[in-house]
Amino acid sequence: MTESHEKDGVSRRNLIAGGLAGAGLVLSPAAVAQTASVSRNTARPASPQEALQLLKDGNARYVANAPVNTDHSLDRAKRSAGQKPFAAVVACSDSRVAPEIIFDQGLGDIFVVRVAGNFVNEDGLASLEFGAAVLGVQVIIVLGHTACGAVDATIRSVEDRTLPPGHLPSLVEAIRPAVYDVMPERPVDLLSAAIAQNARLNADKASQSGPVLAELKEAGKLMSVAGVYDIATGKVEFI
């Protein structure tokens, strides 16, 4: 094991013992050892910037219809020992949005949090904290997408001053700030503007959430960015 890997392992265990334990989350020694073991056996990006570049390169392969991660049976036995994602993606539940495919990554490479409208709530933040502090995720992507039905429903709710039935108002409440932000600008394409702003707001929310995510960002170990996936072309535009 190299000195850098040893330092990474120590710092990660410190985060687990300190940040998460302080927040009331306790992992068994076996779970901690499993995570460290899997991480040591796999080359990881050297920085959040390198992790982001891996996603950009993967999306370029997807757009060009030249993926390299096509045999998902490879390393199946090794994956059963634990996971080692280098990136987290907050994605919409839309069935056309599949982060592993969009970024041409293998199973175990991306820690995915999904909810209609790709916003970050308390449960999502807890999931991202686990991904970053325990699993070693280095970059968070909040991924909006074109023609998002959740954002469109929120716009109609704001314009009509009505709420949808059932539990849907909770989605509207979460997405509404992005709609309010862009409405005064009177954009030609209000939906696209709101989709982009929703991704930006939630990427900022993730990076500013203390103590775990904000401290990792401050230490240069984590970055959070927004992107919009174009369903028609397959391209992700980082914004």
C-alpha positions in Angstrom: 0.0 0.0 0.0 1.4 3.4 -0.9 1.8 6.3 1.6 -1.0 8.3 -0.2 -3.4 5.4 0.1 -2.6 5.0 3.7 -3.3 8.7 4.3 -6.5 8.5 2.4 -7.6 5.5 4.5 -6.8 7.3 7.8 -8.5 10.5 6.8 -11.6 8.7 5.7 -11.8 6.7 8.9 -11.4 10.0 10.8 -14.3 11.4 8.9 -16.4 8.4 9.7 -15.5 8.4 13.4 -15.8 12.2 13.7 -18.3 13.8 11.4 -20.8 11.0 11.0 -20.5 9.7 14.6 -21.0 13.3 15.8 -24.2 13.4 13.7 -25.4 10.2 15.3 -24.5 7.8 12.5 -22.5 4.8 13.7 -21.0 2.2 11.3 -19.9 -1.2 12.5 -16.1 -1.9 12.4 -16.8 -4.5 9.7 -18.6 -2.0 7.5 -15.7 0.5 7.8 -13.1 -2.2 7.1 -15.1 -3.4 4.0 -15.2 0.1 2.5 -11.5 0.7 3.1 -10.5 -2.6 1.7 -12.4 -2.1 -1.5 -11.1 1.4 -1.9 -7.5 0.3 -1.5 -7.8 -2.2 -4.3 -9.1 0.2 -6.9 -7.4 3.2 -8.5 -9.4 6.3 -7.7 -9.4 9.8 -9.3 -6.6 11.9 -7.7 -8.9 14.9 -7.2 -12.5 16.1 -7.6 -11.5 17.8 -10.8 -10.2 14.5 -12.2 -13.4 12.8 -11.1 -15.5 15.3 -12.9 -13.4 14.9 -16.0 -14.1 11.1 -16.0 -17.8 11.9 -16.1 -17.3 14.4 -18.9 -15.3 11.9 -20.9 -17.8 9.2 -20.3 -20.7 11.4 -21.5 -18.7 12.2 -24.6 -18.4 8.5 -25.4 -22.1 8.0 -24.8 -23.0 10.9 -27.2 -20.6 9.4 -29.8 -22.3 5.9 -29.3 -18.9 4.5 -28.3 -19.4 3.3 -24.7 -16.8 1.1 -23.1 -18.8 0.0 -20.1 -21.1 -2.5 -21.8 -20.4 -5.8 -20.0 -21.9 -5.4 -16.5 -21.1 -8.9 -15.5 -17.4 -8.0 -15.3 -16.2 -7.8 -11.6 -19.6 -8.9 -10.4 -18.0 -11.1 -7.7 -15.7 -8.2 -6.6 -18.6 -5.8 -6.3 -20.3 -8.1 -3.8 -17.5 -7.2 -1.3 -18.5 -3.5 -1.3 -18.9 -0.4 -3.3 -16.4 2.2 -4.4 -18.1 5.1 -6.2 -16.1 8.1 -7.1 -19.1 10.3 -8.0 -22.6 11.0 -6.8 -25.4 12.0 -9.1 -28.7 13.6 -7.9 -30.9 12.6 -10.7 -34.6 12.9 -11.6 -36.7 9.8 -11.4 -37.5 10.2 -15.1 -37.2 6.7 -16.7 -35.1 8.2 -19.6 -32.4 9.4 -17.2 -29.9 6.7 -16.3 -26.7 8.2 -14.8 -24.5 5.1 -15.3 -25.4 5.0 -19.0 -25.3 8.7 -19.6 -21.8 9.0 -18.1 -20.7 5.5 -19.5 -19.6 4.2 -16.1 -19.6 0.8 -14.6 -21.8 -0.5 -11.8 -20.3 0.7 -8.5 -18.8 3.9 -10.0 -21.7 6.2 -9.3 -23.7 6.7 -6.1 -27.2 7.8 -7.3 -29.8 9.7 -5.4 -33.1 10.0 -7.3 -36.3 12.0 -6.9 -38.7 13.5 -9.4 -37.3 17.0 -10.0 -33.7 16.2 -8.8 -33.8 18.3 -5.7 -31.9 17.8 -2.5 -34.0 17.3 0.7 -32.9 16.0 4.1 -32.9 12.4 3.1 -30.9 13.3 0.0 -28.3 15.2 2.0 -27.9 12.3 4.4 -27.4 10.0 1.4 -24.8 12.4 -0.1 -23.0 12.6 3.3 -22.7 8.8 3.4 -21.5 8.7 -0.2 -18.9 11.4 0.4 -17.6 10.7 3.9 -17.9 6.9 3.9 -17.6 5.8 0.3 -15.2 8.4 -0.9 -17.3 10.2 -3.5 -15.3 13.2 -4.8 -17.8 15.0 -7.0 -21.6 15.6 -6.7 -23.5 16.2 -9.9 -27.1 17.6 -9.6 -28.5 16.6 -13.0 -31.5 18.2 -14.4 -32.9 17.2 -17.8 -34.8 18.6 -20.7 -38.6 18.4 -20.7 -38.7 17.7 -16.9 -42.3 17.0 -16.0 -41.8 17.9 -12.3 -40.5 21.3 -13.1 -43.2 21.9 -15.7 -45.9 20.9 -13.2 -44.4 23.4 -10.7 -44.5 26.2 -13.3 -48.2 25.5 -14.0 -48.9 25.4 -10.3 -47.3 28.8 -9.8 -49.0 30.3 -12.8 -52.4 28.9 -11.9 -52.0 29.4 -8.2 -53.2 25.8 -7.6 -51.7 22.7 -6.1 -51.7 19.2 -7.6 -53.4 16.4 -5.6 -52.0 13.8 -3.2 -48.3 14.2 -2.1 -47.3 16.1 -5.2 -47.4 19.5 -3.5 -44.1 18.5 -1.7 -42.4 18.3 -5.1 -43.8 21.7 -6.1 -42.7 23.2 -2.8 -39.1 22.0 -3.4 -38.8 23.2 -7.0 -40.8 26.4 -6.6 -37.7 28.6 -5.6 -36.1 27.9 -9.0 -39.3 29.0 -10.8 -39.5 32.2 -8.8 -35.9 33.0 -9.5 -36.3 32.9 -13.3 -39.8 34.2 -13.8 -39.0 37.9 -13.4 -36.5 37.6 -16.2 -39.3 36.5 -18.6 -37.2 34.0 -20.5 -38.4 32.8 -23.9 -38.1 29.2 -22.6 -39.3 29.4 -19.0 -39.1 25.6 -18.6 -35.5 25.3 -19.7 -34.5 28.3 -17.5 -36.2 26.8 -14.5 -34.7 23.4 -15.1 -31.2 24.9 -15.1 -31.8 27.1 -12.1 -33.2 24.2 -10.1 -30.0 22.2 -10.8 -27.8 25.2 -9.8 -29.7 25.8 -6.5 -29.5 22.2 -5.4 -25.8 21.9 -6.4 -25.1 24.9 -4.2 -27.3 23.5 -1.4 -25.3 20.2 -1.4 -21.9 21.9 -1.3 -23.0 24.3 1.5 -24.5 21.7 3.7 -22.6 21.4 7.0 -20.9 19.9 8.7 -20.0 17.0 6.5 -20.3 18.1 2.9 -19.2 21.8 3.5 -16.1 20.7 5.4 -15.1 18.2 2.6 -15.5 21.0 0.0 -13.5 23.4 2.1 -10.7 20.8 2.4 -10.7 20.4 -1.4 -11.9 16.8 -1.3 -15.3 17.4 -2.8 -16.9 19.5 -5.4 -20.6 20.0 -6.4 -21.7 21.0 -9.8 -24.9 21.3 -11.8 -25.7 19.9 -15.2 -28.6 19.5 -17.6 -29.0 16.4 -19.7 -30.5 16.8 -23.2 -32.6 13.7 -23.7 -32.6 14.2 -27.5 -28.8 14.4 -28.0 -27.6 12.6 -24.9 -25.2 15.5 -24.0 -24.8 16.8 -20.5 -24.2 20.5 -20.3 -22.4 21.6 -17.1 -23.6 25.0 -15.9 
